[in-house]
């Protein structure tokens, strides 16, 4: 099977799933309960594993392991997105039944920007080998910074895109159902729901700056980078609704994510020096770090005062 057929087949499949998601399964606006979210999370994980098996069958063991490692890294780093989603929805008091629609359009935009970043990153690495050192150093810096800014709160009002939009476009003070825009006295207004989409979109672009170099440390095969990213992102909404109520229980996972970034950053720097860390070592290390951070959160629960 040619790579062109794989690209076309995968993108057609994603397009069909997105149409079914919004047009069939979630046509009626409703609050996503934990049980439904868990089932959708399981659905996307199973689909990702089936794709992984397909990559193994058509592209070999090495590519399959690269996909699985990239998927786990992207899925792990998406936990930070969930924290931000929770803060933004709480800040803007978004009704639960509209949150799925916001995340749907937010993730559509995220897919577009990820594609741009992926191909830009692969092109840079293939044409300018020294960029590996820049990406590797940036990941290590980001991992260290993540620890130092663990408890730093995000204020959506400081978002530059939000400030710019409000300067040129009027915004209503209240929600109008699930509408993004409304006309009042013949004048077009944006609703707070559209503002939330803007904030979600802009923060995801920032996260992409971290996550794309992280997976490029694993492989620079565009198809593997793209598919692992897309599958991780598509399952992000369900993961948010499944974990948002218990996110505070995983207080050590932030340290695990920072360590993963430092590890893959070091891997990228070493690869630039022709010192390769095999994928069969990278995958267990990433999985072990993630597992230990989850176990540590369970064994050493957050103190009540800190939780507040």
Backbone as CSV, one residue per row, in Angstrom:
resi,resn,N_x,N_y,N_z,CA_x,CA_y,CA_z,C_x,C_y,C_z
1,UNK,0.858,-1.209,0.000,0.000,0.000,0.000,0.885,1.248,0.000
2,UNK,0.665,2.148,-0.969,1.495,3.337,-1.071,1.176,4.310,0.057
3,UNK,2.151,5.178,0.337,1.972,6.154,1.416,0.871,7.155,1.075
4,UNK,0.700,7.456,-0.217,-0.358,8.377,-0.635,-1.732,7.829,-0.270
5,UNK,-1.924,6.526,-0.491,-3.199,5.885,-0.146,-3.428,5.942,1.358
6,UNK,-2.358,5.747,2.144,-2.474,5.822,3.607,-2.901,7.215,4.054
7,UNK,-2.290,8.245,3.470,-2.633,9.622,3.813,-4.105,9.920,3.482
8,UNK,-4.509,9.546,2.273,-5.887,9.810,1.849,-6.871,9.041,2.720
9,UNK,-6.594,7.746,2.931,-7.484,6.910,3.727,-7.640,7.413,5.148
10,UNK,-6.527,7.815,5.773,-6.587,8.298,7.156,-7.393,9.592,7.253
11,UNK,-7.152,10.524,6.342,-7.850,11.818,6.402,-9.342,11.684,6.078
12,UNK,-9.692,10.788,5.162,-11.107,10.538,4.878,-11.781,9.952,6.114
13,UNK,-11.101,9.027,6.778,-11.633,8.422,8.003,-11.864,9.484,9.082
14,UNK,-10.893,10.386,9.279,-11.015,11.440,10.291,-12.172,12.371,9.956
15,UNK,-12.307,12.713,8.678,-13.396,13.592,8.252,-14.752,12.949,8.539
16,UNK,-14.888,11.661,8.229,-16.142,10.939,8.492,-16.451,10.919,9.980
17,UNK,-15.426,10.682,10.819,-15.622,10.618,12.267,-16.055,11.973,12.827
18,UNK,-15.483,13.059,12.302,-15.859,14.393,12.764,-17.299,14.729,12.385
19,UNK,-17.700,14.331,11.177,-19.084,14.570,10.730,-20.060,13.773,11.601
20,UNK,-19.721,12.525,11.868,-20.585,11.692,12.716,-20.651,12.235,14.136
21,UNK,-19.511,12.738,14.617,-19.435,13.259,15.986,-20.440,14.385,16.193
22,UNK,-20.330,15.429,15.357,-21.170,16.614,15.556,-22.564,16.451,14.943
23,UNK,-22.641,15.740,13.804,-23.909,15.661,13.091,-24.821,14.540,13.528
24,UNK,-24.283,13.498,14.189,-25.094,12.343,14.573,-25.063,12.109,16.080
25,UNK,-23.877,11.777,16.603,-23.780,11.374,18.011,-24.033,12.530,18.981
26,UNK,-23.642,13.739,18.591,-23.810,14.885,19.497,-24.609,16.008,18.841
27,UNK,-25.584,15.608,18.020,-26.431,16.604,17.354,-27.270,17.366,18.376
28,UNK,-27.697,16.665,19.419,-28.482,17.312,20.479,-27.545,17.785,21.576
29,UNK,-27.632,19.071,21.918,-26.766,19.621,22.961,-27.142,19.027,24.318
30,UNK,-26.149,18.486,25.002,-26.403,17.891,26.309,-25.119,17.872,27.115
31,UNK,-25.269,17.742,28.405,-24.104,17.665,29.280,-23.497,16.274,29.190
32,UNK,-22.188,16.212,28.924,-21.495,14.934,28.814,-21.209,14.398,30.224
33,UNK,-21.811,13.272,30.549,-21.597,12.662,31.853,-20.334,11.799,31.826
34,UNK,-19.851,11.442,33.026,-18.595,10.692,33.134,-18.670,9.352,32.410
35,UNK,-19.796,8.632,32.555,-19.922,7.321,31.921,-19.808,7.436,30.407
36,UNK,-20.514,8.399,29.823,-20.457,8.607,28.378,-19.044,8.996,27.945
37,UNK,-18.403,9.858,28.733,-17.045,10.308,28.412,-16.051,9.144,28.462
38,UNK,-16.197,8.274,29.450,-15.308,7.110,29.575,-15.464,6.168,28.378
39,UNK,-16.710,5.974,27.937,-16.955,5.111,26.782,-16.338,5.700,25.518
40,UNK,-16.466,7.033,25.353,-15.861,7.689,24.189,-14.333,7.642,24.274
41,UNK,-13.793,7.814,25.463,-12.330,7.720,25.639,-11.837,6.343,25.240
42,UNK,-12.552,5.310,25.706,-12.197,3.931,25.354,-12.297,3.720,23.850
43,UNK,-13.331,4.294,23.245,-13.526,4.180,21.790,-12.331,4.737,21.027
44,UNK,-11.877,5.959,21.399,-10.760,6.582,20.696,-9.444,5.850,20.959
45,UNK,-9.277,5.330,22.166,-8.055,4.569,22.476,-8.004,3.291,21.646
46,UNK,-9.152,2.581,21.550,-9.219,1.354,20.751,-8.934,1.662,19.287
47,UNK,-9.518,2.752,18.761,-9.254,3.147,17.372,-7.764,3.418,17.153
48,UNK,-7.145,4.076,18.121,-5.712,4.399,18.019,-4.877,3.126,18.010
49,UNK,-5.244,2.168,18.848,-4.510,0.900,18.897,-4.712,0.092,17.614
50,UNK,-5.925,0.161,17.044,-6.170,-0.524,15.769,-5.331,0.099,14.658
51,UNK,-5.229,1.438,14.678,-4.373,2.122,13.710,-2.925,1.710,13.913
52,UNK,-2.522,1.576,15.171,-1.164,1.146,15.497,-0.882,-0.251,14.917
53,UNK,-1.871,-1.139,15.016,-1.725,-2.482,14.446,-1.597,-2.397,12.924
54,UNK,-2.403,-1.509,12.319,-2.326,-1.317,10.876,-0.960,-0.806,10.441
55,UNK,-0.382,0.131,11.209,0.959,0.650,10.913,2.000,-0.459,11.044
56,UNK,1.838,-1.297,12.063,2.744,-2.443,12.246,2.678,-3.375,11.039
57,UNK,1.466,-3.623,10.560,1.265,-4.559,9.447,1.842,-4.010,8.143
58,UNK,1.615,-2.717,7.859,2.017,-2.135,6.581,3.391,-1.472,6.594
59,UNK,3.843,-1.014,7.792,5.080,-0.230,7.841,6.167,-0.838,8.730
60,UNK,5.828,-1.869,9.504,6.858,-2.556,10.286,6.869,-2.189,11.765
61,UNK,7.673,-2.937,12.516,7.737,-2.801,13.975,8.237,-1.433,14.412
62,UNK,9.297,-0.949,13.760,9.914,0.332,14.151,8.900,1.477,14.076
63,UNK,8.180,1.556,12.974,7.198,2.625,12.799,6.045,2.486,13.792
64,UNK,5.650,1.238,14.062,4.554,1.009,15.011,4.947,1.460,16.410
65,UNK,6.186,1.176,16.809,6.666,1.603,18.125,6.801,3.126,18.190
66,UNK,7.211,3.735,17.089,7.314,5.197,17.041,5.926,5.824,17.198
67,UNK,4.934,5.252,16.509,3.556,5.764,16.638,3.079,5.648,18.078
68,UNK,3.280,4.479,18.694,2.794,4.248,20.053,3.473,5.193,21.042
69,UNK,4.787,5.380,20.889,5.522,6.290,21.778,5.036,7.726,21.592
70,UNK,4.900,8.146,20.330,4.416,9.495,20.056,3.008,9.708,20.585
71,UNK,2.170,8.701,20.428,0.780,8.792,20.912,0.740,8.939,22.429
72,UNK,1.550,8.150,23.129,1.582,8.224,24.599,2.095,9.583,25.060
73,UNK,3.139,10.088,24.401,3.677,11.405,24.764,2.627,12.493,24.548
74,UNK,1.984,12.476,23.373,0.965,13.492,23.070,-0.220,13.374,24.021
75,UNK,-0.619,12.155,24.319,-1.738,11.932,25.231,-1.387,12.437,26.633
76,UNK,-0.137,12.205,27.038,0.304,12.655,28.363,0.341,14.173,28.441
77,UNK,0.911,14.795,27.414,1.011,16.252,27.417,-0.358,16.921,27.315
78,UNK,-1.352,16.182,26.787,-2.690,16.760,26.675,-3.351,16.939,28.036
79,UNK,-2.792,16.302,29.076,-3.324,16.492,30.429,-3.247,17.968,30.814
80,UNK,-2.187,18.636,30.401,-2.053,20.072,30.677,-3.158,20.861,29.981
81,UNK,-3.530,20.428,28.761,-4.654,21.076,28.077,-5.934,20.964,28.888
82,UNK,-6.128,19.801,29.511,-7.345,19.570,30.290,-7.419,20.529,31.468
83,UNK,-6.274,20.759,32.139,-6.241,21.734,33.228,-6.685,23.111,32.723
84,UNK,-6.190,23.499,31.550,-6.515,24.811,30.992,-7.990,24.876,30.598
85,UNK,-8.504,23.809,29.958,-9.927,23.775,29.601,-10.785,23.989,30.841
86,UNK,-10.430,23.296,31.900,-11.201,23.380,33.139,-11.192,24.802,33.695
87,UNK,-10.021,25.443,33.676,-9.899,26.803,34.187,-10.687,27.803,33.327
88,UNK,-10.596,27.638,32.014,-11.280,28.562,31.101,-12.795,28.414,31.221
89,UNK,-13.290,27.181,31.237,-14.737,26.959,31.364,-15.263,27.493,32.699
90,UNK,-14.469,27.324,33.742,-14.878,27.817,35.055,-14.882,29.341,35.072
91,UNK,-13.835,29.937,34.513,-13.698,31.399,34.498,-14.857,32.061,33.753
92,UNK,-15.208,31.505,32.577,-16.267,32.096,31.762,-17.646,31.529,32.087
93,UNK,-17.713,30.639,33.074,-18.993,30.039,33.502,-19.761,29.453,32.320
94,UNK,-19.059,28.632,31.526,-19.683,28.020,30.349,-20.626,26.900,30.795
95,UNK,-21.902,26.960,30.417,-22.838,25.886,30.767,-22.325,24.535,30.271
96,UNK,-22.398,23.481,31.067,-21.868,22.166,30.688,-22.360,21.644,29.344
97,UNK,-23.627,21.932,28.984,-24.162,21.372,27.742,-23.569,22.026,26.486
98,UNK,-22.868,23.161,26.641,-22.240,23.814,25.493,-20.731,23.529,25.408
99,UNK,-20.187,22.893,26.407,-18.737,22.689,26.442,-18.256,21.770,25.322
100,UNK,-19.041,20.753,24.982,-18.632,19.840,23.916,-18.491,20.572,22.592
101,UNK,-19.449,21.479,22.292,-19.400,22.231,21.037,-18.157,23.113,20.984
102,UNK,-17.838,23.767,22.101,-16.648,24.616,22.165,-15.392,23.788,21.882
103,UNK,-15.286,22.631,22.539,-14.101,21.782,22.360,-14.041,21.211,20.951
104,UNK,-15.204,20.937,20.352,-15.221,20.412,18.981,-14.555,21.397,18.029
105,UNK,-15.016,22.655,18.068,-14.439,23.650,17.164,-13.011,24.012,17.564
106,UNK,-12.729,23.968,18.850,-11.361,24.211,19.298,-10.403,23.172,18.764
107,UNK,-10.852,21.919,18.742,-9.989,20.836,18.274,-9.865,20.827,16.754
108,UNK,-10.918,21.273,16.046,-10.803,21.421,14.588,-9.673,22.395,14.263
109,UNK,-9.668,23.518,14.955,-8.595,24.501,14.753,-7.246,23.942,15.147
110,UNK,-7.224,23.161,16.244,-5.968,22.570,16.717,-5.382,21.632,15.660
111,UNK,-6.250,20.853,14.994,-5.780,19.936,13.955,-5.119,20.703,12.812
112,UNK,-5.725,21.823,12.415,-5.175,22.629,11.317,-3.785,23.156,11.684
113,UNK,-3.678,23.728,12.882,-2.391,24.298,13.296,-1.338,23.213,13.525
114,UNK,-1.764,22.043,14.027,-0.802,20.952,14.224,-0.203,20.509,12.888
115,UNK,-1.045,20.414,11.859,-0.553,20.020,10.537,0.507,21.007,10.058
116,UNK,0.224,22.303,10.215,1.179,23.333,9.799,2.490,23.193,10.572
117,UNK,2.394,23.041,11.897,3.586,22.928,12.740,4.383,21.658,12.442
118,UNK,3.664,20.553,12.186,4.340,19.279,11.914,5.184,19.368,10.650
119,UNK,4.573,19.822,9.565,5.311,19.875,8.302,6.411,20.932,8.337
120,UNK,6.168,22.028,9.070,7.220,23.034,9.224,8.391,22.448,10.011
121,UNK,8.087,21.705,11.087,9.140,21.104,11.913,9.941,20.062,11.162
122,UNK,9.240,19.177,10.433,9.927,18.133,9.659,10.807,18.761,8.584
123,UNK,10.277,19.780,7.908,11.050,20.463,6.857,12.302,21.113,7.428
124,UNK,12.166,21.768,8.576,13.321,22.411,9.214,14.394,21.400,9.579
125,UNK,13.980,20.265,10.176,14.952,19.251,10.590,15.653,18.637,9.384
126,UNK,14.897,18.388,8.304,15.482,17.765,7.111,16.422,18.704,6.362
127,UNK,16.177,20.018,6.468,16.989,20.975,5.718,18.034,21.695,6.566
128,UNK,17.777,21.786,7.869,18.719,22.465,8.763,18.954,21.570,9.982
129,UNK,19.967,20.734,9.906,20.206,19.743,10.941,20.417,20.390,12.313
130,UNK,20.985,21.586,12.337,21.288,22.241,13.607,20.032,22.600,14.398
131,UNK,18.854,22.603,13.715,17.615,22.958,14.414,17.281,21.931,15.490
132,UNK,17.855,20.721,15.362,17.659,19.679,16.383,18.113,20.177,17.746
133,UNK,19.239,20.895,17.775,19.763,21.411,19.041,18.829,22.483,19.627
134,UNK,18.215,23.270,18.741,17.276,24.293,19.193,16.039,23.636,19.811
135,UNK,15.471,22.650,19.099,14.280,21.947,19.591,14.584,21.221,20.904
136,UNK,15.734,20.530,20.931,16.095,19.779,22.135,16.274,20.686,23.337
137,UNK,16.981,21.792,23.150,17.201,22.745,24.244,15.885,23.372,24.696
138,UNK,15.005,23.654,23.729,13.710,24.248,24.058,12.865,23.291,24.909
139,UNK,12.891,22.000,24.580,12.120,21.017,25.342,12.644,20.893,26.773
140,UNK,13.966,20.889,26.933,14.550,20.812,28.276,14.179,22.061,29.079
141,UNK,14.279,23.218,28.437,13.907,24.478,29.101,12.428,24.461,29.504
142,UNK,11.569,23.986,28.590,10.132,23.936,28.867,9.837,22.992,30.020
143,UNK,10.528,21.824,30.042,10.325,20.861,31.114,10.691,21.436,32.470
144,UNK,11.800,22.153,32.542,12.229,22.775,33.801,11.276,23.902,34.191
145,UNK,10.870,24.693,33.194,9.950,25.807,33.456,8.598,25.297,33.942
146,UNK,8.182,24.142,33.440,6.888,23.570,33.826,6.830,23.296,35.319
147,UNK,7.954,22.864,35.890,8.011,22.586,37.328,7.949,23.888,38.120
148,UNK,8.710,24.883,37.683,8.773,26.149,38.426,7.463,26.919,38.370
149,UNK,6.653,26.694,37.313,5.394,27.413,37.179,4.192,26.508,37.403
150,UNK,4.404,25.451,38.192,3.345,24.465,38.422,2.072,25.095,38.974
151,UNK,2.203,25.991,39.947,1.041,26.566,40.616,0.638,27.935,40.057
152,UNK,1.249,28.305,38.932,0.926,29.597,38.339,-0.447,29.545,37.689
153,UNK,-1.324,30.472,38.047,-2.668,30.495,37.497,-2.698,31.241,36.164
154,UNK,-3.582,30.782,35.289,-3.731,31.402,33.976,-4.944,32.325,33.999
155,UNK,-4.735,33.566,33.621,-5.827,34.533,33.559,-6.217,34.720,32.096
156,UNK,-7.382,34.203,31.679,-7.791,34.317,30.275,-7.853,35.758,29.771
157,UNK,-8.114,36.697,30.669,-8.234,38.095,30.260,-6.916,38.672,29.742
158,UNK,-5.792,38.028,30.074,-4.496,38.515,29.598,-4.142,37.960,28.222
159,UNK,-5.000,37.100,27.686,-4.751,36.500,26.374,-4.700,37.597,25.310
160,UNK,-3.580,37.749,24.588,-3.449,38.845,23.612,-4.452,38.759,22.473
161,UNK,-4.792,37.529,22.033,-5.770,37.371,20.962,-7.143,37.852,21.410
162,UNK,-7.478,37.567,22.662,-8.759,38.004,23.221,-8.817,39.525,23.303
163,UNK,-7.729,40.142,23.769,-7.676,41.607,23.855,-7.830,42.251,22.477
164,UNK,-7.152,41.681,21.494,-7.204,42.220,20.126,-8.612,42.096,19.550
165,UNK,-9.240,40.948,19.770,-10.582,40.721,19.228,-11.583,41.703,19.839
166,UNK,-11.525,41.884,21.148,-12.462,42.782,21.825,-12.263,44.244,21.422
167,UNK,-11.068,44.564,20.957,-10.798,45.940,20.541,-11.533,46.273,19.244
168,UNK,-11.739,45.269,18.395,-12.331,45.521,17.081,-13.731,44.930,16.895
169,UNK,-14.192,44.136,17.868,-15.484,43.477,17.682,-16.273,43.509,18.981
170,UNK,-17.541,43.926,18.943,-18.360,43.985,20.168,-18.735,42.579,20.658
171,UNK,-18.780,42.437,21.971,-19.080,41.145,22.585,-20.229,41.315,23.574
172,UNK,-21.194,40.401,23.548,-22.317,40.470,24.483,-21.851,40.085,25.886
173,UNK,-22.620,40.490,26.862,-22.267,40.183,28.254,-22.871,38.862,28.729
174,UNK,-23.747,38.280,27.908,-24.399,37.034,28.311,-24.434,36.045,27.149
175,UNK,-24.689,34.776,27.475,-24.766,33.731,26.461,-26.115,33.763,25.752
176,UNK,-26.097,33.384,24.484,-27.320,33.236,23.706,-27.387,31.788,23.219
177,UNK,-27.664,30.903,24.166,-27.666,29.476,23.842,-26.288,29.038,23.392
178,UNK,-26.244,28.276,22.300,-24.957,27.788,21.791,-24.450,28.630,20.623
179,UNK,-25.030,29.821,20.436,-24.640,30.672,19.315,-23.299,31.356,19.577
180,UNK,-22.512,31.469,18.510,-21.239,32.190,18.591,-21.419,33.672,18.245
181,UNK,-22.407,33.962,17.401,-22.675,35.345,16.991,-24.187,35.597,17.007
182,UNK,-24.576,36.822,17.354,-25.988,37.217,17.339,-26.102,38.637,16.795
183,UNK,-27.299,38.949,16.282,-27.569,40.318,15.823,-28.483,41.006,16.825
184,UNK,-28.045,42.169,17.281,-28.835,42.977,18.204,-28.965,44.364,17.594
185,UNK,-30.212,44.772,17.305,-30.465,46.064,16.644,-29.658,46.185,15.349
186,UNK,-29.699,45.097,14.578,-29.032,45.040,13.258,-27.501,45.068,13.341
187,UNK,-26.949,44.998,14.540,-25.502,45.001,14.695,-25.033,43.614,15.143
188,UNK,-23.959,43.120,14.514,-23.445,41.785,14.815,-22.559,41.803,16.053
189,UNK,-22.867,40.904,16.996,-22.096,40.777,18.225,-21.558,39.343,18.332
190,UNK,-20.370,39.211,18.923,-19.871,37.891,19.298,-20.386,37.584,20.699
191,UNK,-20.628,36.313,20.979,-21.071,35.922,22.321,-19.870,35.443,23.132
192,UNK,-19.999,35.351,24.451,-18.901,34.840,25.272,-18.451,33.437,24.857
193,UNK,-19.369,32.662,24.230,-19.006,31.307,23.812,-17.932,31.342,22.726
194,UNK,-18.024,32.334,21.841,-16.993,32.471,20.805,-15.672,32.919,21.427
195,UNK,-15.751,33.754,22.447,-14.549,34.192,23.162,-13.832,32.988,23.774
196,UNK,-14.613,32.062,24.321,-14.037,30.854,24.926,-13.314,30.024,23.861
197,UNK,-13.917,29.913,22.664,-13.275,29.179,21.569,-11.935,29.828,21.217
198,UNK,-11.905,31.164,21.157,-10.663,31.882,20.856,-9.576,31.584,21.892
199,UNK,-9.959,31.607,23.168,-8.987,31.355,24.240,-8.483,29.918,24.170
200,UNK,-9.399,28.956,23.991,-9.026,27.543,23.883,-8.082,27.344,22.701
201,UNK,-8.420,27.980,21.575,-7.626,27.825,20.352,-6.210,28.372,20.534
202,UNK,-6.117,29.569,21.101,-4.808,30.209,21.250,-3.922,29.468,22.249
203,UNK,-4.518,28.943,23.320,-3.717,28.188,24.298,-3.238,26.866,23.709
204,UNK,-4.063,26.256,22.826,-3.630,25.004,22.200,-2.447,25.230,21.263
205,UNK,-2.420,26.395,20.614,-1.272,26.713,19.750,0.001,26.764,20.583
206,UNK,-0.108,27.335,21.781,1.050,27.397,22.687,1.484,25.999,23.080
207,UNK,0.517,25.121,23.383,0.854,23.744,23.749,1.486,23.000,22.577
208,UNK,1.049,23.304,21.358,1.596,22.643,20.176,3.079,22.947,20.007
209,UNK,3.480,24.149,20.429,4.887,24.538,20.345,5.759,23.601,21.182
210,UNK,5.184,23.053,22.274,5.903,22.090,23.100,5.787,20.673,22.554
211,UNK,4.566,20.291,22.183,4.311,18.889,21.852,4.885,18.447,20.509
212,UNK,4.884,19.323,19.508,5.403,18.930,18.197,6.900,18.620,18.258
213,UNK,7.749,19.490,18.860,9.161,19.116,19.000,9.344,17.833,19.809
214,UNK,8.453,17.577,20.775,8.571,16.371,21.601,8.439,15.114,20.762
215,UNK,7.487,15.106,19.852,7.325,13.904,19.030,8.355,13.850,17.902
216,UNK,8.861,15.024,17.487,9.928,15.031,16.478,11.218,14.449,17.032
217,UNK,11.309,14.379,18.366,12.459,13.718,18.984,12.353,12.204,18.835
218,UNK,11.148,11.712,18.574,10.921,10.277,18.400,11.093,9.866,16.943
219,UNK,10.522,10.661,16.041,10.594,10.368,14.613,10.337,11.638,13.815
220,UNK,10.885,11.707,12.616,10.568,12.827,11.721,9.802,12.348,10.493
221,UNK,9.196,11.155,10.625,8.310,10.644,9.577,6.987,11.417,9.668
222,UNK,6.643,12.225,8.659,5.439,13.070,8.733,4.163,12.281,9.024
223,UNK,4.032,11.091,8.427,2.807,10.317,8.607,2.662,9.844,10.055
224,UNK,3.744,9.381,10.662,3.706,8.905,12.048,3.456,10.075,13.003
225,UNK,4.144,11.187,12.773,3.963,12.370,13.625,2.522,12.865,13.525
226,UNK,2.010,12.932,12.298,0.660,13.447,12.062,-0.409,12.545,12.672
227,UNK,-0.345,11.252,12.386,-1.389,10.338,12.863,-1.405,10.218,14.384
228,UNK,-0.245,10.156,15.001,-0.202,10.034,16.465,-0.746,11.304,17.118
229,UNK,-0.430,12.458,16.543,-0.943,13.736,17.051,-2.448,13.820,16.912
230,UNK,-2.945,13.497,15.728,-4.377,13.604,15.451,-5.185,12.676,16.358
231,UNK,-4.739,11.430,16.511,-5.487,10.482,17.336,-5.493,10.909,18.805
232,UNK,-4.384,11.479,19.262,-4.333,11.961,20.650,-5.276,13.145,20.849
233,UNK,-5.322,14.052,19.853,-6.161,15.244,19.957,-7.643,14.889,19.882
234,UNK,-7.997,13.962,18.981,-9.403,13.602,18.813,-9.986,12.969,20.075
235,UNK,-9.150,12.315,20.857,-9.634,11.731,22.100,-9.564,12.680,23.276
236,UNK,-9.115,13.913,23.004,-8.895,14.867,24.098,-10.203,15.343,24.726
237,UNK,-11.237,15.562,23.912,-12.511,16.040,24.468,-13.098,15.032,25.442
238,UNK,-13.141,13.763,25.017,-13.698,12.719,25.881,-12.863,12.581,27.149
239,UNK,-11.541,12.716,26.991,-10.659,12.620,28.154,-10.921,13.764,29.123
240,UNK,-11.214,14.950,28.589,-11.532,16.096,29.456,-12.769,15.815,30.298
241,UNK,-13.845,15.380,29.660,-15.088,15.127,30.391,-14.950,13.953,31.359
242,UNK,-14.056,13.020,31.042,-13.860,11.868,31.923,-13.022,12.222,33.145
243,UNK,-12.047,13.133,32.974,-11.088,13.400,34.047,-11.253,14.746,34.744
244,UNK,-12.044,15.653,34.182,-12.121,17.001,34.745,-12.530,17.010,36.214
245,UNK,-13.377,16.075,36.604,-13.859,16.050,37.992,-12.810,15.528,38.969
246,UNK,-11.800,14.817,38.440,-10.809,14.207,39.350,-9.384,14.674,39.049
247,UNK,-9.244,15.761,38.265,-7.907,16.209,37.868,-7.029,16.554,39.059
248,UNK,-7.642,17.081,40.150,-6.857,17.486,41.307,-6.182,16.305,41.991
249,UNK,-6.663,15.082,41.709,-6.057,13.894,42.325,-4.703,13.564,41.705
250,UNK,-4.462,14.033,40.473,-3.214,13.713,39.782,-2.216,14.864,39.891
251,UNK,-1.927,15.298,41.116,-1.113,16.498,41.301,0.365,16.282,40.990
252,UNK,0.828,15.026,40.951,2.242,14.770,40.633,2.480,14.546,39.137
253,UNK,1.408,14.455,38.363,1.580,14.164,36.939,2.289,15.317,36.225
254,UNK,2.149,16.523,36.770,2.826,17.690,36.198,4.349,17.479,36.200
255,UNK,4.860,16.916,37.294,6.299,16.640,37.378,6.700,15.548,36.385
256,UNK,5.818,14.560,36.217,6.094,13.503,35.249,6.177,14.046,33.839
257,UNK,5.260,14.947,33.495,5.256,15.546,32.157,6.519,16.363,31.917
258,UNK,6.937,17.100,32.931,8.158,17.911,32.788,9.375,17.008,32.585
259,UNK,9.406,15.874,33.299,10.525,14.937,33.153,10.526,14.292,31.769
260,UNK,9.324,14.013,31.243,9.228,13.455,29.890,9.779,14.446,28.863
261,UNK,9.439,15.730,29.013,9.951,16.752,28.095,11.471,16.860,28.169
262,UNK,12.004,16.816,29.382,13.460,16.883,29.550,14.115,15.660,28.905
263,UNK,13.508,14.484,29.092,14.063,13.238,28.535,14.087,13.277,27.009
264,UNK,12.947,13.650,26.383,12.907,13.659,24.918,13.762,14.795,24.364
265,UNK,13.900,15.883,25.137,14.798,16.962,24.720,16.242,16.495,24.703
266,UNK,16.636,15.760,25.752,17.985,15.201,25.815,18.202,14.191,24.695
267,UNK,17.163,13.401,24.403,17.241,12.424,23.307,17.493,13.127,21.980
268,UNK,16.827,14.269,21.783,17.002,15.019,20.550,18.409,15.612,20.450
269,UNK,18.919,16.126,21.558,20.287,16.675,21.566,21.313,15.585,21.271
270,UNK,21.110,14.408,21.878,22.047,13.301,21.666,21.985,12.795,20.226
271,UNK,20.782,12.807,19.638,20.664,12.353,18.247,21.430,13.284,17.308
272,UNK,21.493,14.561,17.688,22.264,15.512,16.897,23.753,15.224,16.952
273,UNK,24.168,14.514,18.009,25.581,14.118,18.163,25.807,12.684,17.700
274,UNK,24.812,12.145,16.954,24.863,10.764,16.439,24.878,9.715,17.551
275,UNK,24.265,10.063,18.696,24.079,9.097,19.781,22.584,8.814,19.861
276,UNK,22.190,7.633,19.431,20.769,7.323,19.308,20.262,6.496,20.486
277,UNK,19.133,6.920,21.057,18.447,6.120,22.079,17.347,5.358,21.359
278,UNK,17.442,4.023,21.274,16.472,3.233,20.503,15.042,3.418,20.995
279,UNK,14.100,3.217,20.081,12.695,3.398,20.406,12.228,2.396,21.458
280,UNK,12.836,1.195,21.481,12.415,0.189,22.464,12.897,0.542,23.880
281,UNK,13.746,1.564,23.986,14.126,2.097,25.300,13.282,3.331,25.610
282,UNK,13.077,4.170,24.603,12.292,5.394,24.787,10.878,5.107,25.264
283,UNK,10.214,4.142,24.633,8.826,3.822,24.972,8.664,3.391,26.430
284,UNK,9.450,2.426,26.933,9.306,2.047,28.348,9.633,3.184,29.313
285,UNK,10.626,4.015,28.973,11.003,5.122,29.861,9.847,6.109,29.984
286,UNK,9.253,6.491,28.855,8.123,7.428,28.869,6.948,6.830,29.642
287,UNK,6.650,5.560,29.384,5.547,4.895,30.076,5.791,4.798,31.574
288,UNK,7.042,4.490,31.968,7.391,4.344,33.381,7.273,5.683,34.120
289,UNK,7.769,6.754,33.500,7.681,8.089,34.115,6.221,8.458,34.354
290,UNK,5.388,8.226,33.340,3.965,8.558,33.458,3.300,7.716,34.549
291,UNK,3.604,6.435,34.579,3.018,5.530,35.574,3.432,5.922,36.989
292,UNK,4.708,6.229,37.180,5.208,6.598,38.511,4.564,7.893,39.008
293,UNK,4.341,8.853,38.107,3.722,10.119,38.525,2.269,9.902,38.947
294,UNK,1.582,8.976,38.273,0.197,8.658,38.640,0.148,7.916,39.968
295,UNK,1.039,6.935,40.127,1.096,6.161,41.373,1.463,7.061,42.551
296,UNK,2.428,7.966,42.342,2.842,8.896,43.401,1.677,9.788,43.824
297,UNK,0.864,10.210,42.862,-0.301,11.045,43.182,-1.300,10.279,44.044
298,UNK,-1.384,8.981,43.816,-2.326,8.138,44.569,-1.780,7.791,45.952
299,UNK,-0.478,7.482,46.016,0.143,7.089,47.288,0.316,8.286,48.217
300,UNK,0.654,9.445,47.633,0.862,10.661,48.424,-0.185,11.708,48.025
301,UNK,-1.406,11.558,48.511,-2.483,12.488,48.117,-2.187,13.909,48.545
302,UNK,-2.769,14.849,47.807,-2.578,16.261,48.078,-3.222,16.634,49.400
303,UNK,-2.522,17.419,50.207,-3.067,17.851,51.484,-4.282,18.743,51.259
304,UNK,-5.210,18.697,52.192,-6.473,19.421,52.032,-6.260,20.916,51.826
305,UNK,-5.308,21.501,52.536,-5.035,22.946,52.429,-4.507,23.266,51.043
306,UNK,-3.592,22.418,50.512,-3.014,22.639,49.194,-4.085,22.488,48.115
307,UNK,-4.970,21.499,48.338,-6.034,21.259,47.358,-6.942,22.471,47.209
308,UNK,-7.252,23.095,48.346,-8.087,24.298,48.301,-7.392,25.423,47.555
